[in-house]
Amino acid sequence: MSWKATDLCENEARPQAADLNVTFNQYGQRSPDDRRQVSSPVPVELAAWTTAGELDYWVRDQSEWWGRVRQPDGHHVWIRAMDLRRAPGIGKGAQIEVVQLLRR
């Protein structure tokens, strides 16, 4: 175990942890094939089809894709790809993008 920083308040530590979670999992560094940055954050909804926030990264954990979503309060959460869809009025559904990711 190593320390990346000390004496951070929670609001400073959360974004740093969210960025590290994109690059690393519990076994070490993720392969570049197991992560995809969204070129421009996309507004998405959660499975209850309520606003979840903005999707900015896809990460594959074993055989399942997860999206990193910045909530309106600025904190990041990880949500399974199957539980996300693009917010209405934004264009094609995120479900299509997930299918395209899984084919790679």
Secondary structure, 3 states (H helix, E strand, C coil): CCCCCCCCCHHHHHHHHHHHHHHEECCEECCHHHEEEEEEEEEEEECCCCEEEEEEEEEEECCEEEEEEECCCCCEEEEEHHHEEECCCCCCCHHHHHHHHHHC
